[in-house]
Every structure is written in C-alpha cells, then in structure tokens.
Amino acid sequence: MSMPKVPVMPPHDNIKFLLVDDIEENLLALEALLQRDGLELIRARSGREALELLLVHDFALALLDVQMPEMDGFELAEMMRGTERTRRIPIIFLTAVATDERRRFRGYESGAVDYLLKPLDPQMLKNKVGVFFELACQRQELAHQRDELQDAARKLANALARLQAHHDNSPLGVVEFDPDFRVISWSKGAERMFGWSAEEVVGKSVFDLDWLHEEGIDHFAASAEEMKRGKRLRNIQHQRNNCKNGNVIDTEWYVSALRDSLGNLASVNVQILDVTERKRAEATQELLMGELNHRVKNTLATVQAIATQTLRHSHDPTDFAANFSGRLQSLARAHSLLSSTNWSGTRLVQLIQDQRHVSAIEESRLSIFGPDVYLPPQLALHLALILHELTTNAQKHGALSSAKGRIDLNWVFDGETLQLEWNEAVGRPIEPPRSKRGFGTSLIERSTAAEGGTARCTYGPETMTWVMTFSLSKQSAYSTPSYRLDTAHQKQTVKA
C-alpha cells in the first residue's frame, strides 16, 4: 500500500507524535521507522514523563507501550481521556504480551483507535501512522485557512467600519436608488444635509418625496430614463433640493448607474454636494465684479473731467498741479472712507470732519449742525469733491482767507431729500465774481445735478451762501439724531 502524498509543513508547524516505552531500544526503533519530513517524534520512558510532555505539547497521535512499570499504557490512556486537553488525542497501543479478547477490549475501552502486537509489521505501522499524519496535516491546513479567513474577516470588518465612519462623517450625502428609483440607502451625510432620517425616506420613490425642487424634477426624470435604457450611466447634475425645515439648497449630484450581468439597471448611486454657499459666493463675486467695473468707469470719468476742467481753468502748470492734486487727494480720501465700510457707504459727518482735518480748519471757525446722515457710495464721492472745492475757495477767497471769517454748515434730511447749506461770513466786503464761472462752480453744479438735485450760490455784503439739494431714496440713506459741533465749548454734542 503506497503512502498518500501530504504537504510538507514548515518547521514551526511540525506534526508531533508521542512515543511512550520504557525500553530505549524500542523508542529508537520506532523513531527510525516513522521519521519523516514535517513530523516531530517526542519520546517518553514512563507514563509520568508522558503526562508531563502532554501538558507542554499538542500531539496528533500517541503510541503507547502497554507493559510499563508504575503506570502501564492502559492507565496512561485512561488519565489522558480524563483531561480535556488530551482526551481527543488518538492512541495506538503496542504490546509484546500475548493477549486475549479481554485485554484487547480494555485497550479499546480506554480510548485506543488501534491495538498492535509486537513484533510489529513495519509497513503496516507506517501506513496506519501515515493516516494520522495526513489527517493532522489537513487539520492544520484547515486551521491555517480558518485563521487566515478570520484575519481577513477582521480586516474587512475594520475596513468596513472605517469606511462607514468616513461615510457617516463625509460632507457628501450619499443616496442609492433601486431600478425604479426608490430610495434604498440614505447616508448620515444626507440626513444632516436635508433633515430627513433614513427611516423617513427609504422605500419611497424619489418622485413621491417632496425633495427635488420642482424645476429639477423633469431633468432628473429624463436622466433616469436614459440610465434605464443604458445611456449616460454617469453624469453630473445641478439640482435644487427642498429640506425638511423648508429651506432650499443648491446641490451637485454625481450620478453612477450600476448594471447587472444581463445589462439591466441594478441600482443608481448618487453622491450629493451642498454648493449653496459656493453659488452665493459666485453670485456675490459676479455682482462685485460688475460693481467694481461700474465704479472704475465712474472714477476714471470723474478723474478725466477733473483733469480737463482743471487744465482749462489753470494759468500755468504749477497752478494745474496744485489744483489737480488736491482734488484727486479728496477723491482718494473718500475712497478710503468707503473702502473701510466695504463700500456700503459712509457718514456725512465723517466726510466733513475729514475735510476739516486735512484743511487744518480751526474748530472755532467752523460750525456744523444736522442729522448724522449715512450716505450711499456715489453721493459720498460727489460730496467729498464738493466739500473740497468749497474749502479750497474759502481758503483762497472766502471766509478762511480773513482772520475774522467763519463758516456755518447746516443740513436737513427728510428721508428723501438732503438739503445742505454752506454759509461763509467773510468779515470784509466781497463781490460776486464778474468773470466767467470757474471750474469749482461747475463741479458743484454738475455733482448735485448727478444726484438729482440743484445748487445755488448767493452773495451778501460780507457773506456767500451755497444751498444744495440731493435726491435720495429711503433705501440708500438714513439718519440718526442731529449732530452738532459746539464751537463755544470745543466739543461735540448730539441733539435729539
């Protein structure tokens, strides 16, 4: 009988057999007969020594001599069967004593799988032992496969747990539909994004849920029909979705269709990204770009007009440089004030105080009173230029050119119209200009006209007064309690 081929086990996986005999020559003979690759033969000279080895090693087979002093083979076998660790080890009894059926029966009763008489048939013993070696190898291989499968299962479970954790914490909402576009999966991200729990939506058709915004239903229905027909299995859609709390958000859908082996639609996976803030940012950016373009054009047109008119009314390059520089600086300061408020507007009082500080006007020579009006950007730019022109003219020819001169600046605002009165008490006789009108007068009149208003200048024996009106809407300007610069006490107060 030929021995079946068995796998050769690595050294650390050697199969172990226990050989127990009180005669050393018998152990050596068994060892020489049974030795093979992958098999480790461990010898014991007594039952007591065998029990000690059984506590240390895992044996696939025990070959026990029946006749031994102190503890014979039957007693050793009975003790092995009484312990959980060793009760399943196969036992083959070897004996040189003539036997009868009673002794053979006792051997099988004590747990033996075979009972062999000496002298032993070497080939028969090798064949019998070979069966247990092969079974042990198979058990060991199955144990290795089991361990590998358990390890793979643990790794898979860990991977799935990590994937689920990432899936649950993902900013994406992941939704899966069956071929009829009923919801079969609704991720934690989708719950956070839209407000509905998985229990509320799973099993329902996407077209029955109040989820797709009405403007996107037809688009998704057409896309679904294409996927059913096998066309466009992947696409990106822009949708608007209703949320449970009534909000409407903008979303991007990354759609993937899965088909079965027959080519039929199996499921549709949708990964959804909330792009509401991005859409708002894009709209704001577009608005700002348009506003910036408009402001740049207006500013360039204003600079061009200032340059043209200043040049026309200048006597020489030095005169042009001084006038043009002053007007540009006034425009720049107004731009700075508006930039500090993100071009939402600025306060009229702030414009006046800025001009007073730049022109070094003493507080005792300037009195201001009126509501603290908040101006829209374009009007603020116009008023900045007007105040600059009025202050410059006052320093050259008016109240600030005389030691006794002073300026009273008052305004009223009724919610729609701003009326501003600039009154200069020069302190000496003055006459209206007899020459052609200068650029300052033209600038004031054009600036007020651009704001839907008027500008008129009148002269007294020692006074000059500008009265200007500007048309405003309630949405573009508002006022707080009146603001006064009290020149007598050199402090600012607010009058209700």
C-alpha positions as CSV (number, residue, x, y, z in Angstrom):
1,M,0.0,0.0,0.0
2,S,1.5,3.3,-1.1
3,M,1.6,6.2,1.2
4,P,-0.5,9.2,0.1
5,K,1.3,12.4,-0.7
6,V,0.9,15.0,2.0
7,P,2.1,18.6,2.2
8,V,5.5,19.2,3.8
9,M,4.9,21.5,6.7
10,P,7.3,24.3,7.7
11,P,9.4,23.6,10.8
12,H,7.2,25.7,13.1
13,D,4.2,23.8,12.0
14,N,5.6,20.2,12.5
15,I,3.2,17.5,13.4
16,K,4.0,15.9,16.8
17,F,3.7,12.2,17.8
18,L,4.3,10.9,21.3
19,L,6.2,7.7,21.6
20,V,6.0,6.0,25.1
21,D,8.0,2.9,26.0
22,D,10.2,2.0,29.0
23,I,12.8,0.4,26.8
24,E,15.1,2.8,25.0
25,E,15.8,0.4,22.1
26,N,12.1,0.2,21.3
27,L,11.9,4.0,21.2
28,L,14.9,4.2,18.9
29,A,13.4,1.6,16.5
30,L,10.1,3.4,16.4
31,E,11.9,6.7,15.7
32,A,13.9,5.2,12.9
33,L,10.8,3.6,11.3
34,L,8.5,6.6,11.5
35,Q,10.8,9.6,10.9
36,R,9.8,11.8,8.0
37,D,9.8,15.5,7.0
38,G,7.3,17.6,8.9
39,L,7.0,15.0,11.7
40,E,8.5,15.6,15.2
41,L,8.7,12.4,17.3
42,I,8.9,13.1,21.1
43,R,9.9,10.2,23.4
44,A,8.9,9.3,26.9
45,R,10.3,6.5,29.1
46,S,7.4,6.3,31.5
47,G,3.7,7.3,32.0
48,R,4.7,10.1,34.4
49,E,7.1,11.6,31.8
50,A,4.5,11.2,29.1
51,L,1.9,13.2,31.2
52,E,4.5,16.0,31.7
53,L,5.0,16.2,27.9
54,L,1.3,16.2,27.3
55,L,1.0,19.4,29.3
56,V,3.5,21.1,27.1
57,H,2.9,19.8,23.5
58,D,0.0,19.3,21.2
59,F,0.2,15.8,19.9
60,A,-1.6,14.4,16.8
61,L,-1.0,10.7,17.9
62,A,0.2,8.8,20.9
63,L,1.9,5.3,20.5
64,L,1.8,3.7,24.0
65,D,3.5,0.5,25.2
66,V,1.1,-1.4,27.3
67,Q,3.6,-3.1,29.7
68,M,5.4,-0.4,31.7
69,P,6.4,-0.2,35.4
70,E,4.5,2.1,37.8
71,M,1.9,3.2,35.2
72,D,1.0,0.9,32.3
73,G,-0.3,2.0,28.9
74,F,-4.0,1.4,29.9
75,E,-3.7,3.6,33.0
76,L,-2.0,6.4,31.0
77,A,-4.7,6.2,28.3
78,E,-7.4,6.5,31.0
79,M,-5.7,9.5,32.5
80,M,-5.5,11.1,29.0
81,R,-9.2,10.6,28.5
82,G,-10.0,12.2,31.8
83,T,-8.4,15.6,30.8
84,E,-10.0,18.0,28.3
85,R,-6.6,18.9,26.8
86,T,-5.7,15.3,25.9
87,R,-8.9,13.4,25.6
88,R,-9.1,13.7,21.8
89,I,-5.6,12.5,21.0
90,P,-5.7,9.2,19.0
91,I,-4.0,6.3,20.8
92,I,-2.4,3.2,19.3
93,F,-1.4,0.5,21.8
94,L,1.8,-1.5,21.2
95,T,2.3,-4.7,23.2
96,A,4.6,-7.8,23.1
97,V,2.4,-9.7,25.6
98,A,0.2,-12.4,24.2
99,T,-3.3,-11.1,24.5
100,D,-6.8,-12.3,24.7
101,E,-10.0,-10.5,23.8
102,R,-10.4,-9.1,27.3
103,R,-7.2,-7.2,27.1
104,R,-7.9,-6.0,23.6
105,F,-11.4,-4.8,24.7
106,R,-9.8,-3.0,27.7
107,G,-7.5,-1.3,25.2
108,Y,-10.3,0.0,23.0
109,E,-12.3,0.8,26.1
110,S,-9.6,3.1,27.4
111,G,-9.8,5.1,24.1
112,A,-7.4,3.4,21.7
113,V,-8.0,3.6,17.9
114,D,-5.8,0.5,17.3
115,Y,-4.1,-2.3,19.2
116,L,-1.0,-3.8,17.6
117,L,1.1,-6.8,18.7
118,K,4.8,-7.0,18.6
119,P,6.8,-7.9,16.7
120,L,5.3,-5.1,14.6
121,D,4.9,-5.2,10.8
122,P,6.9,-2.1,9.8
123,Q,4.9,-1.3,6.6
124,M,1.5,-1.7,8.3
125,L,2.6,0.5,11.2
126,K,3.9,3.2,8.8
127,N,0.6,3.1,6.8
128,K,-1.5,3.4,9.9
129,V,0.6,6.2,11.4
130,G,0.7,7.9,8.0
131,V,-3.1,8.2,8.0
132,F,-3.0,10.2,11.3
133,F,-0.1,12.3,9.9
134,E,-2.2,13.1,6.9
135,L,-5.3,13.9,9.0
136,A,-3.2,16.1,11.2
137,C,-1.7,18.0,8.2
138,Q,-5.2,18.5,6.9
139,R,-6.5,19.8,10.2
140,Q,-3.5,22.1,10.5
141,E,-4.1,23.4,7.0
142,L,-7.8,23.9,7.8
143,A,-6.7,25.7,11.0
144,H,-4.4,28.0,9.0
145,Q,-7.1,28.7,6.4
146,R,-9.6,29.4,9.3
147,D,-7.1,31.8,10.9
148,E,-6.5,33.5,7.6
149,L,-10.2,33.8,6.9
150,Q,-10.8,35.1,10.4
151,D,-7.9,37.6,10.0
152,A,-9.3,38.6,6.6
153,A,-12.8,38.9,8.1
154,R,-11.4,41.1,10.9
155,K,-9.5,43.3,8.4
156,L,-12.7,43.5,6.2
157,A,-14.8,44.4,9.3
158,N,-12.3,47.1,10.3
159,A,-12.2,48.4,6.7
160,L,-16.0,48.5,6.6
161,A,-16.1,50.2,10.0
162,R,-13.6,52.8,8.8
163,L,-15.5,53.2,5.5
164,Q,-18.7,53.5,7.4
165,A,-17.2,56.1,9.8
166,H,-15.8,58.1,6.8
167,H,-19.2,57.6,5.1
168,D,-21.1,58.9,8.1
169,N,-18.7,61.8,8.6
170,S,-18.5,62.7,5.0
171,P,-19.8,66.2,3.9
172,L,-21.3,64.4,0.9
173,G,-24.8,63.0,1.1
174,V,-24.8,59.5,-0.4
175,V,-28.2,58.2,-1.7
176,E,-28.8,54.9,-3.6
177,F,-31.9,54.1,-5.7
178,D,-33.2,50.8,-7.0
179,P,-34.1,50.4,-10.7
180,D,-37.5,52.0,-10.1
181,F,-35.7,54.9,-8.3
182,R,-37.0,54.1,-4.8
183,V,-34.6,55.1,-2.1
184,I,-32.7,52.0,-0.7
185,S,-29.9,53.8,1.1
186,W,-29.7,57.2,2.8
187,S,-26.4,58.2,4.5
188,K,-25.8,60.2,7.6
189,G,-24.5,62.9,5.4
190,A,-27.8,63.0,3.6
191,E,-29.6,63.2,6.9
192,R,-27.5,66.2,8.0
193,M,-27.9,67.9,4.6
194,F,-31.6,67.5,4.1
195,G,-33.0,66.8,7.6
196,W,-34.9,63.6,6.8
197,S,-33.8,60.4,8.5
198,A,-33.3,57.2,6.6
199,E,-36.4,55.7,8.1
200,E,-38.5,58.5,6.7
201,V,-37.3,58.1,3.1
202,V,-36.1,54.5,2.5
203,G,-38.6,52.6,0.3
204,K,-40.1,55.8,-1.2
205,S,-39.8,56.9,-4.8
206,V,-37.7,59.9,-5.4
207,F,-40.6,61.4,-7.4
208,D,-43.0,61.0,-4.5
209,L,-40.8,62.7,-2.0
210,D,-41.0,66.5,-1.5
211,W,-37.3,66.6,-2.0
212,L,-36.5,67.5,-5.6
213,H,-37.3,71.1,-6.3
214,E,-40.0,71.4,-9.0
215,E,-37.6,73.0,-11.5
216,G,-35.3,69.9,-11.4
217,I,-37.9,67.0,-11.5
218,D,-38.1,66.9,-15.3
219,H,-34.4,67.0,-15.7
220,F,-33.9,64.1,-13.2
221,A,-36.7,62.1,-14.8
222,A,-35.1,62.4,-18.3
223,S,-31.7,61.4,-16.8
224,A,-33.3,58.4,-15.1
225,E,-34.9,57.2,-18.3
226,E,-31.5,57.4,-20.1
227,M,-29.9,55.3,-17.4
228,K,-32.7,52.7,-17.7
229,R,-32.0,52.5,-21.4
230,G,-28.3,52.1,-20.8
231,K,-27.3,55.6,-21.9
232,R,-25.2,58.0,-19.9
233,L,-24.5,55.7,-17.0
234,R,-22.5,58.5,-15.3
235,N,-23.3,62.2,-15.2
236,I,-23.1,65.3,-13.1
237,Q,-26.3,67.2,-12.4
238,H,-27.0,70.6,-10.8
239,Q,-30.1,70.4,-8.6
240,R,-32.0,72.4,-6.1
241,N,-33.4,70.4,-3.2
242,N,-36.1,71.0,-0.6
243,C,-35.1,70.4,3.0
244,K,-37.3,69.1,5.8
245,N,-37.1,72.5,7.5
246,G,-38.4,74.3,4.4
247,N,-35.0,75.6,3.2
248,V,-34.0,75.2,-0.4
249,I,-30.3,74.4,-1.1
250,D,-28.2,74.2,-4.3
251,T,-26.5,70.8,-4.9
252,E,-24.3,69.0,-7.3
253,W,-25.2,65.3,-8.0
254,Y,-22.5,62.9,-9.1
255,V,-24.6,60.0,-10.5
256,S,-23.4,56.5,-11.3
257,A,-25.6,53.7,-12.6
258,L,-24.7,50.0,-11.9
259,R,-25.8,47.3,-14.3
260,D,-26.2,43.6,-13.7
261,S,-24.6,40.7,-15.7
262,L,-27.6,40.9,-18.1
263,G,-27.1,44.6,-18.7
264,N,-30.2,45.6,-16.8
265,L,-30.1,48.6,-14.4
266,A,-29.3,47.2,-10.9
267,S,-29.0,50.4,-8.8
268,V,-28.1,54.1,-9.0
269,N,-25.7,55.7,-6.6
270,V,-25.7,59.5,-6.1
271,Q,-23.1,61.5,-4.2
272,I,-24.5,64.9,-3.4
273,L,-22.5,68.0,-2.5
274,D,-24.1,71.1,-1.0
275,V,-22.9,74.1,-3.1
276,T,-25.3,76.7,-1.7
277,E,-22.5,78.8,-0.2
278,R,-20.4,78.4,-3.4
279,K,-23.4,79.6,-5.5
280,R,-23.9,82.6,-3.2
281,A,-20.2,83.4,-3.4
282,E,-20.2,83.1,-7.2
283,A,-23.3,85.4,-7.4
284,T,-21.6,87.9,-5.0
285,Q,-18.4,87.8,-6.9
286,E,-20.3,88.4,-10.2
287,L,-22.1,91.3,-8.5
288,L,-18.9,92.7,-7.1
289,M,-17.1,92.5,-10.4
290,G,-20.0,94.4,-12.1
291,E,-20.0,96.9,-9.3
292,L,-16.2,97.3,-9.5
293,N,-16.3,97.7,-13.2
294,H,-19.0,100.4,-12.8
295,R,-17.1,102.2,-10.1
296,V,-13.8,102.1,-12.0
297,K,-15.6,103.6,-15.1
298,N,-17.2,106.3,-12.9
299,T,-14.0,107.1,-11.1
300,L,-12.0,107.3,-14.4
301,A,-14.7,109.5,-15.9
302,T,-14.5,111.8,-12.8
303,V,-10.7,112.0,-12.9
304,Q,-10.9,112.8,-16.6
305,A,-13.4,115.5,-16.1
306,I,-11.4,116.9,-13.2
307,A,-8.2,116.9,-15.3
308,T,-9.9,118.6,-18.3
309,Q,-11.7,121.3,-16.3
310,T,-8.7,122.0,-14.0
311,L,-6.5,122.3,-17.1
312,R,-9.0,124.7,-18.7
313,H,-9.0,127.0,-15.7
314,S,-5.3,126.8,-14.7
315,H,-2.9,129.7,-15.5
316,D,0.2,127.6,-15.6
317,P,1.5,124.1,-14.9
318,T,2.2,124.8,-11.2
319,D,-1.4,126.1,-10.7
320,F,-2.7,123.0,-12.5
321,A,-0.6,120.6,-10.4
322,A,-1.7,122.1,-7.1
323,N,-5.4,122.1,-8.0
324,F,-5.5,118.7,-9.7
325,S,-3.5,117.1,-6.8
326,G,-5.8,118.5,-4.2
327,R,-8.9,117.3,-6.0
328,L,-7.5,113.8,-6.5
329,Q,-6.5,113.6,-2.9
330,S,-10.0,114.5,-1.8
331,L,-11.4,111.8,-4.1
332,A,-8.8,109.3,-2.7
333,R,-9.8,110.1,0.9
334,A,-13.4,109.5,0.1
335,H,-12.5,106.2,-1.5
336,S,-10.6,105.2,1.6
337,L,-13.6,106.0,3.8
338,L,-15.8,103.9,1.6
339,S,-13.3,101.0,1.5
340,S,-13.3,100.9,5.3
341,T,-17.0,100.0,5.2
342,N,-16.7,97.7,2.2
343,W,-18.3,100.3,0.0
344,S,-21.6,100.2,1.8
345,G,-21.5,104.0,2.3
346,T,-20.2,106.5,4.9
347,R,-21.4,109.2,7.3
348,L,-21.8,112.8,6.1
349,V,-20.2,114.0,9.4
350,Q,-17.2,111.8,8.7
351,L,-16.7,113.4,5.3
352,I,-16.9,116.9,6.9
353,Q,-14.6,116.1,9.7
354,D,-12.1,114.5,7.3
355,Q,-12.1,117.7,5.2
356,R,-11.7,119.9,8.3
357,H,-8.7,117.9,9.5
358,V,-7.0,117.9,6.1
359,S,-7.5,121.6,5.5
360,A,-6.5,122.4,9.1
361,I,-9.7,124.4,9.8
362,E,-9.8,125.6,13.3
363,E,-12.9,124.4,15.2
364,S,-13.7,127.9,16.3
365,R,-14.1,128.9,12.7
366,L,-16.4,126.0,11.6
367,S,-19.8,125.3,13.0
368,I,-21.8,122.2,11.8
369,F,-25.3,121.0,12.6
370,G,-27.6,118.4,11.2
371,P,-28.7,114.8,11.4
372,D,-25.9,112.2,11.1
373,V,-26.9,111.1,7.6
374,Y,-25.5,107.8,6.2
375,L,-24.7,108.3,2.6
376,P,-24.6,105.8,-0.3
377,P,-21.2,105.5,-2.1
378,Q,-21.7,107.6,-5.2
379,L,-23.2,110.5,-3.3
380,A,-20.3,110.3,-0.8
381,L,-17.8,110.7,-3.6
382,H,-19.6,113.7,-5.0
383,L,-19.9,115.4,-1.7
384,A,-16.2,114.8,-0.9
385,L,-15.3,116.7,-4.1
386,I,-17.9,119.5,-3.3
387,L,-16.6,120.0,0.2
388,H,-13.0,120.1,-1.1
389,E,-13.9,122.8,-3.6
390,L,-15.8,124.9,-1.1
391,T,-13.0,124.6,1.5
392,T,-10.3,125.5,-1.1
393,N,-12.3,128.5,-2.4
394,A,-12.9,129.6,1.2
395,Q,-9.1,129.5,1.9
396,K,-8.3,131.4,-1.3
397,H,-11.0,134.0,-1.5
398,G,-13.6,133.5,1.3
399,A,-14.1,133.1,5.0
400,L,-10.8,131.3,5.7
401,S,-8.8,133.9,3.9
402,S,-9.8,136.5,6.5
403,A,-8.8,136.4,10.2
404,K,-12.4,137.1,11.2
405,G,-14.1,134.8,8.8
406,R,-16.1,131.7,9.8
407,I,-18.2,129.0,8.2
408,D,-21.6,127.7,9.2
409,L,-22.5,124.3,7.6
410,N,-26.1,123.1,8.3
411,W,-28.2,120.4,6.6
412,V,-31.6,118.8,6.9
413,F,-32.8,115.4,5.7
414,D,-36.5,114.3,5.4
415,G,-35.8,110.7,4.3
416,E,-35.9,111.6,0.6
417,T,-34.1,114.9,0.1
418,L,-30.9,116.2,1.7
419,Q,-30.5,119.9,1.7
420,L,-27.1,121.3,2.7
421,E,-26.3,125.0,3.3
422,W,-22.8,126.3,3.3
423,N,-22.7,129.9,4.6
424,E,-19.4,131.9,4.8
425,A,-19.2,135.0,6.9
426,V,-16.1,136.6,5.3
427,G,-15.7,139.6,7.7
428,R,-15.0,142.0,4.9
429,P,-16.9,143.2,1.8
430,I,-17.0,140.8,-1.1
431,E,-18.3,141.0,-4.6
432,P,-19.7,138.2,-6.8
433,P,-17.1,137.2,-9.4
434,R,-17.6,139.1,-12.7
435,S,-15.5,136.8,-14.9
436,K,-16.7,133.6,-16.4
437,R,-17.6,130.8,-14.0
438,G,-14.8,128.8,-12.6
439,F,-14.4,125.0,-12.5
440,G,-15.3,124.9,-8.8
441,T,-18.8,126.3,-9.5
442,S,-19.2,123.9,-12.5
443,L,-18.1,120.9,-10.4
444,I,-20.6,121.7,-7.6
445,E,-23.5,122.2,-10.0
446,R,-22.7,119.1,-12.0
447,S,-22.3,116.9,-8.9
448,T,-25.6,118.0,-7.4
449,A,-27.3,117.5,-10.8
450,A,-25.9,114.0,-11.0
451,E,-27.7,113.2,-7.7
452,G,-31.0,114.6,-9.0
453,G,-30.6,117.9,-7.1
454,T,-29.7,121.6,-7.6
455,A,-27.0,124.0,-6.4
456,R,-27.4,127.8,-6.0
457,C,-24.9,130.4,-4.7
458,T,-25.9,133.8,-3.4
459,Y,-23.8,136.7,-2.1
460,G,-24.4,139.3,0.6
461,P,-22.2,142.4,1.5
462,E,-19.9,140.2,3.5
463,T,-21.3,136.7,3.0
464,M,-21.5,133.9,0.5
465,T,-24.0,131.1,0.7
466,W,-24.3,127.8,-1.2
467,V,-27.7,125.9,-0.9
468,M,-27.5,122.4,-2.4
469,T,-30.1,119.7,-2.6
470,F,-29.7,116.0,-3.3
471,S,-32.4,113.5,-4.1
472,L,-32.2,110.3,-2.0
473,S,-34.3,107.2,-1.6
474,K,-35.2,105.8,1.8
475,Q,-33.2,102.6,0.9
476,S,-30.0,104.5,0.1
477,A,-29.6,106.9,3.1
478,Y,-30.8,107.2,6.6
479,S,-30.2,109.5,9.6
480,T,-29.7,109.4,13.3
481,P,-30.2,112.2,15.9
482,S,-28.7,115.6,15.0
483,Y,-25.0,116.2,15.2
484,R,-23.5,119.5,16.4
485,L,-20.0,120.8,16.7
486,D,-20.2,123.3,19.6
487,T,-17.6,125.9,18.9
488,A,-18.1,127.7,22.1
489,H,-17.0,124.7,24.3
490,Q,-14.9,123.0,21.7
491,K,-16.8,119.7,22.0
492,Q,-19.3,117.6,20.1
493,T,-22.8,117.0,21.3
494,V,-25.9,115.2,20.0
495,K,-29.3,116.9,19.9
496,A,-32.3,114.6,19.8
